Amino acid sequence: MVTFVNKLTINGDVEEFFKIKDSLTEFMSAQPGYRSSSMLRHVGRPDVFIELAEWDDAASHQAAVRSEEFQKRVKGLAGLASVEPGLYEVVAESGAGRV
């Protein structure tokens, strides 16, 4: 499993940003290898978001983002947000019930 982490700083219309983001989430959630996603908003900076998405593997995520449909849907974000994306893998975990 890999986790896609994307820091987005909104510099345009927030409603338009969410419209495009929802369209992207709809597309991505139907792709092979997609598991789940969530969006976090920075408490002190309402223009900063972190998007998290879990995928079976990096190849599944890369196939989805390279698709023509994804490329069409993501174009609108260019003027609305700056992005800092990356794929990460778990190297350590902690929490209640974990050893």
N, C-alpha and C positions, 0 to 999 in steps of 0.2 A: 504494500500500500504506500502511496505517496500523498502528500498534502500540498495543494497549490495555495500559495500565500500571495496576496496582491494588496499592496498599500495604494490607496487611491486618494488623491487630494483634489477636491472639487474646486474648480475655478470658473464654473459656468452655472447654468440653471440646474438646481438640485432635482426638480421634478422631471426634467428631461433626462438627467442622469439615471434616475430610478426607472424610467420607462425603458431605456436602453438596457440597463442592468437586468431588469425583469425579462426582457426578450432573450438576452444571453443565457440567463439561468434556465429559462424554458427550453432552449435548444440544448444546452449542455446536459441537463438532467435526463434527456432522452438518449444520450450517447452511450455506447458500450464502455463499461469500466467506471462510469460515474457512480459514486456512492451517496454523497450528501454535500451540502454547502451551508454556509452561514455568513452573515455580514455583521461586522462590529463597527460601532461609531466611537471615535475618541471622545472621552468625557469632557476634556477641556478644549477640544478643537472640533466643533461640529462639522467642519469641512473635510475632516480626515476619516477615512474608513479603512478597515481591513476585511478583505474577502478571504474566506477559507473554504476550500473544496477538497474532499477526499476522493481519490481515484484508485482503482485497482493497481495501476502501474503508470509509469511515465509515458509509455508508448500510447496508451489509450488517451491520455490528456493531450499529447502532442498531435495525434490524429484528429482529434476534435478541433483544436485551435487552428490547424492547417486547412481545415475544410473550407470550401467556398462559401457555404452558408454562414459559418462563424465570421469569416472575414467581412461579409456584407453587413452583418449585424453590428460588429464592433466598430465600424468606421465612424459612427456618430460620437464615440467617446473622445476622439482626438481633441476637439475643442472644449470639452466639458471637464476633463480631469487629466492629471498627470498620474501615471501608473508606475509601480515598481513591482513587477511580478517575479515569481520564482517557484520552483518545485522543491519540496523538502521531504526527507524520509526520517522516520522516527529512529533515534539512536538511544534514547532512554525515556522511561516513563515512571511516574510516581503518582501516588494518590491512595485513597482509602481502598483497602482490599488487595493492593498490588504488592508484590514482594520484589 
